[in-house]
């Protein structure tokens, strides 16, 4: 049986697979890094979703969505705000 999955080796390949412009790779990378940082903080502190939501000043369903990787409806700005409220100093590097 042939493998039905397509593997992307990097974000540029992922954009090509999804039919997105290559320029979206940096946006995906920023969002990915924010989600990873938020999840790492919540897991390291062993917070419940409700505790994390209170600290981040968002609803519990937002934290649950982030923890499950369902971030399609969460803006990058909101992810930045959440990371900031959880104690991260968020910055953007332009190279």
Order of alpha helices (4+ residues) and beta strands (2+ residues): alpha-alpha-alpha-alpha-alpha
